[in-house]
């Protein structure tokens, strides 16, 4: 009899050891860490992927969703803004015991933790997925079938004099140079719009020399600048084998000097043209938004006069650069009110970012077009080699000479296939051919893997205005499309990823 009792005890203990408490997240807008209170001092497994939201100095925070600056999702006081604030205040957990280095945006599938409190966890296990350095080293994001690759990139004070801004010594600058050179080589753009360069030729000339050495077959050039000193400027680097400037860049010095320029480039293979405006607006200091509004207005006025000049005569416009303002602020609203299109929102809706501040993702590095230019954009994305990195890996704090954390801003990339006769394709696929298909009246979500929560779809206008957002309740779901004519983006969110398609309602 004793033998059977012992066997029963062993079976019971094994069963208890195998049992795990699984934590589900049903509603991202209302779920909070308070749901973990009954499990304090217990081990649980999350059924939804957890995402690294902070990694500063090796101190990790995780959440079921990425945290964003509220003004990246809505104007102050609106429902979208308030919803982002509410979600940001929920479900941020510090987690100890993680080994190795992990970037923001990496996901943990099946995270197993000991619950210390409603906001503190200890790592027990899980599978890491996505957004690793190895993933990014494979190449730039998919931008479609482009012929020209355009890059806007804030280099975080690329200076040739030490101690004013940027590097404090020649040795530090060489480390900065190595990291920047590797990033620019990996991007391999046809045209670079560079921000936070030292005035004059010396800094940009060094960059051009490195590019030509690192990318044989390219013939990069720059515009000579007579200005000197320790001030910042924006400028262009372009491959003369692919494009040629139509005249010299024009600029406006409203509010700040040498930080708002425009030039028309002609694609040599086709003869097609576009106007590229690269900018660095006034810093985001309290009370300075009106000054940035002045800058936005000046950019539009410069474009109006420049594009209609005798030599240029082309209306296609691409505005890029560090505008030092979030998506839903007055300077960007001025652009939108002029009928321009925010490519971050057009291609990535609420998921886009290029910069991190206080653990919140956002984009202040913009890519904006008019409608004629938008027809010729094949894709747009931030290349997340910097914003998701721990600041300890910058050139002033680390011996790491990889391209990662070469700046505090991500480079923003735009693919162009210039064609002035292009008409809208009613259903171009962006990156979701296997997820979404539509006809004139409905969009069909058709993927058996959409089973995790939270999952939802949303419809946005090309100007970033939300038309509809609903939960996904089935792995095969038909959605009625808007009846109002115009361009839209349909996107779905699941498992921490966004899939989308542009479509036209005639």
N, C-alpha and C positions, 0 to 999 in steps of 0.2 A: 504493500500500500504506500509506503514512504516513497518508493521509486516513482509511482504515478503522480503523487503530489509534487515531487520535485520537477517532474517533466512539465506539469501544468504551470508551475511558477516560472520555469524557463521560457515556456511559450508565451506567457503573459508579458514577461519582461521584454522579450524580443519584439512582440507586437507593439508594445509601448515605444520602444526605441525606434521602430520603423515609422511610426505615425508622425506626421509633421502637420503643423498648423499652416494653412495657406491663406495669405492675405490678398484679397481682391480689391480692385479700385473700380467702382461702378460708375462714378460721376466725377470727372476731374474738377468741376466747379465747386463741389461741396465736400469732397472727401478730405479729411484732415488727419493729422498725426494722432489725434485723440482716439482714433479707431484702434491704435496699438496699446492703449492703456491696460486693457485686460491681459496683455501678453508680456508685461514688464517682467524681466528676469527669465523669460522663456525664449526658445528658438522658433523662428517663423521663416517661411519662404514666401516671397512676393510672386504672385501669379503674373504681374505685369512687369515689363522691363523697367529697370530703374536707370536714370541717366545722371551722369556726373555733371553737376552744375557749378562746382567750385573745386579748385585744386591748389589754391595759393599756399605756397610753402609746404606742400605735401599734406595739407589739411583738407580732407575730402568732404564734400557735401553731395548728397544724392536726392533725387526727387523722381516721381513718376513722369514728370514733364519738364521741359526746359523752361527756365525763368527768363522773361523778357522785360525790357524797359516798357512800362505802360504806354508811353507816347510812341512806341513802335507799332501799337495796335489800335490806338484811338486817341481822339482829342481829349484833353483833360475834361473830366466830368461826364463823358459819354458812357454808354453801357459797355462798350468794348474796353475802354480804359479802366472802368471800375471792375470789370470781370478779371482783367489781367492783374490788377492790384490784389484782388481777392485770392486768385490762384497763387500769386507770388507769396502771399502770407501763409499759405497752407503747405504742409508736407515737405518741408526742407529738413533733411536729417543729416547730422554730422555722423560720419562713420569712421571708426578706427580699425586698425588691423589690416589695411590693404597693403599688399606688398607690391614693389615695383612702381613705375611711373605711369600714370594714366591721364589722358587729356579730357578736358571738358567735352561733353557730347558723346563720349564713349558710353555704351549701354551695358548693363549687367543683366543677363537673362537668368531667371531662376535664383535671384539673390537670396541667400540664406544668411540670417543674422541673429544675434542675440539682441533682444530689445532691452536697452538700459533705461530708457525713458521715452516719452512721446516724441522726442526729437534727437535721440542719441542711440546709435546702433553699433554693434561690433561685428565685423566680418567673420562669416563662417564658411562661405563658399559661393560660387556662381560662375557663369561663363561670360567672358568679356566679348563684346561685339562692336565693330565699326568705329570709324573716325580715329583710327590709330595713325601713327606716323607712317607705318608701312602702307596703309591704305592710300595716304596722300602722296607717297613717293611713287606710286604707280602712274600718276599723271594728273593733269588738271581735270576739273569736273567736265561732264559731257555737255557741250554747248551746241550740239546739232551739227548740221552740214555747212559749216562756215567756210568762207574763203579768207577772211581777215579776222585776226584775233586782236582785240583791243584790251589793254590793261590800264586800269587806274589804280595807283598805289601810293600810299603815304609811307615814306621811308623812315619816318621818325628821326628827323634832323640828320641828314647826310651832309656833314660839314668837313671842310679841309683845314680849318683852323681849330686848334684844340682848346677846350675849356669854355668856349662861349656857349655853344649848344652842341648836343651830340657827344661825340667821343671826347674824353679828357686827355688823351695822349695819342701819339702816333700808333703805338701798339694796340690800343683799344680800337682805333679807326681801322686798322688792318683786320681785326676780328669782325668788326661791323661790315667791312667791305667783303670779306669772305662769305658771310651769311647772306648778304644782299645779292651778291653775284650768283650764288647757287640758286636762290629763289627766282631771279630774273631768267636764268638759264632754263630752269624747269618750266617756267611759264612759256617761254619761247614765243613772245607776242610779236606781231607785226608793227604795232604802235604802242608805246608806253606813254601814259600821262603821269608824270611823277610829281609828288607833293613833298614839301619840306626839304627841298634842295637849297644849298647855299647859293646865293647870288653869284653871278659871273659864270665863267666857263669851266673852272677847274674841277668842280665836283661832277658835273654832268659828263665832262670829257672822260673822267676816270671810269664812270659807269659804261660809257659807250666803248671805250677801249677793252674793258673786260668782256662785254657782250660779244664784240667781234672776235675776240680770242676764244671765247667759250663756245661760240656757235659758228663754226666755219661755214661759209656759203652765204651768211647774212652780210649786209652792208649797212650797219646802223650809222645814223647821222643825228646831229642835233642842231639847234638854232643858236648861233653865237649871241651872247648877251654882254653888252658893254658894262652893265652895272657891276659894281664890286661892293664888298663889305660883308658884314656878318648878319645880313637879313635873309629871310626865307624867300623862296620863289617857287612857282610851279613851272614846269616845262615839259617838252616832248622829246622822245627818242623814237626814231622811226627807221624801218628797213627800206632803204632806197631801192632795193630790188622789187619791192611790193607796192610802195606808194611814193608819191611825190607831193610836196606842198604846193598849193596854188598861192603863190606869194608868201609873205611873212605873217607870223602870228600877229593878231591885234589883241589889245588888252584894255581893261578898265581898272582904274586905281581907286574906285569908290571904296571908302573905309580903310582898306589895306592895299599896299602897293605890290605889284608883280605877282599877284596871287589869283588873278582871274584872266585867263587867256583863251583865245579861240583861233583855230586855223582850219582851213579847208584842205583836205587830202584828196588826191586823185588816185584811184586804184589803177596801176599801170596796165594790168591785164585786160581790163574792161573799159577804162575811161570813166567809170562811175565816180561820183564825188560824194563826200559827206563833210559836215562841219563838226569838229571835235572841240568841245569846250572843257578845259581842265581847270579846276578851282580849288581853293582852300579858303573857306570863309573864316570870319572872325571867331576867335575861341569862344567856347560855350561858357561865358561868364554871366553871372546874374545881371539882368538888365540890359544885355547886349542883343536880345533877339531882334529889336527894331533895326539894329545895324545890319544884321544878317538879312533881314527883309530888304533893306536897301541894296545889299549885294545881289540878292536874287533878282531884284528888279533891274539892276545894272547889267547882269548877265543876259537877260532877255533883250534889253535895249541894244547891247553890243551885238548880239546875234542878229537882230532885225536890221541893223545898219550894215553889218559885215556881209551877211548872206546875200543881200541885194546889191552888193557892190559890182562894178563892171567886170572884174576878173573872176569872181566867185560864181554868182548866179546859180546857187543851189540851196534848197530849203531844208535838206535833211540835217537833223541836229541830234547830236549825242552829248549830253552833259554828264561829266563824271568828276570825282574828286571828293575830298573831305569837306563836307559842307557844315560840319559841326552842329547838326541839328537832326532830330529824330524825324520819322516819317510823318507824324501828325503834329507838325508845328507850323507856325505862320510862314517861314520862308518856303517850305515845300508846298504849302497850300497855294502860295502865289504861283508857283510853277503849274500846279494842277489846275488852277483857275484859268490859266492860259491854254489849257487843253493838252498839256504834256502828260506823259505816261511814266509812272514809277516802275522801272523794270524789276526791282526787288519784289514788289507786290504782284506785278503781272505774271512773274514766273514762279514765285515761291510763297505768295500770300503771307500768312503769319509766321512762317518758319525762317525767314531770311535774317542774316546777321553778318556783321563784319568786325564787330568791336565788342569788348566786354568791359563793364564798369561796375564795381561792387557786386559781382556775381550775376549781373543781369546782361543778357545778350541784346544787341540792337544793331542797327546799321546807321552810321553817320557818313559812310563812304557810299556815295550815291551813283546810280546810273539811270538817267532820265532821258527820254526821247520825245520828239514830236511824232504824230501818227504816221507821217510818210517814212520816217526812219524806222519806226517800230515794225513796219511790214518787212523790213530787211534784216531784222534781228533774229538769228537762229537760236540763241540761248544766252543766258546770263547767270552768273553765280559768283559768290564769294569763294575764294580758295582758302580754306581755313587752316593755314599753316601757322597763324600767329595768335589769333584771339583766343583759341582754346588751350594755349600753352601756359604753363606756369611761368610767371615773370622771372623766376630765377634762372631761366635759360637764355636771357638776353645777353648781348655781347659784353656788357659791363659787369655781369655777375657770374658768368659761367665760361668754362673753357670749351663748351659745346660749339662747334663751328658748322653745324648743319644749317639748313635753310630755316629751321623752325625757330620761331620767336625772333626773327630778324627785324621785326618792327612790332608796334603795338596794334597795328591795323592789318586786316587781311587785304590782299590784293583783290580787286573786283574785276571780273572778266566778262567781256561781251563778244559774242560771235556775230559777224556780219556776213551776209551774202548780198552784196549791193546789186540792185536791179531797179532802176527808176520806173520800169514799166510793170513792176510786180503788182498783182492783185491779191486780195486776201484768199487764202486757202481756208475753207470753212472748217476743216478739222485737222490742223497740223498736230502731230504727236510730239509732246515735249519729252517725257520720259516714262510714259505710262501706258504703252500700247497694250500690255497684257492685263491692265487693271481696268481701264475705262474705254468704252466705245459709245458713240452717240449717233443719232440721226437728227433730223430737223427738230424733233419735239422732245426727245428723251435722252438722258444719259444713263447708261447701264453700268453698274458696278458689278464686275463679274470675276471674283477671285476667291477661291475656297480658303485662302489663308487669312482672310479678314475675319478673324474670330475673336481677337483680343479686345479688351476694353482698356482705355477709352478709344473708340473709333467713331469718326464723324466725317461728314462731307460739308463743304461750303461752296457757294457760288459768289464770285466777286466780279465787279465790272473791271474794265481795264485800268480804271483810275483808282482801284483799291477799295471801292465802296462795297460793303457786304450786302448781298441780295438775300441770301438764305443760308442757314446752318442747321443741320439736323444730325442726330445720331444715326449710325449705320446699324441696322437691326438684322441684316441678312447678308450672306456672302453672295447673293444675287439679288440686286435691288435696282429698280428702275425709278428714275427721278425726272419729274417734269421740268423742262428748261424754261427760262423766262420767255415771255411773249414780246417784250419790248426789244426792238432791233438794236444791235450794237455788238461790241466785242466783250467776251467774258472769259473768266478762268474758272473751271470746275476743279476743285481739289479735294482729295480725301486724305485723312490722317489715320494711320494705325501703326502700332509697333514703333512709334517714335519717328516714322518716316512720312513724307508728303509725296503724293503722286497726283499728277494734274494733266489737264488738257485745256488748250485754248479752243474757243468755238465762236462762231458768228451766228447771230440771229438776224436773218435778212430783214 
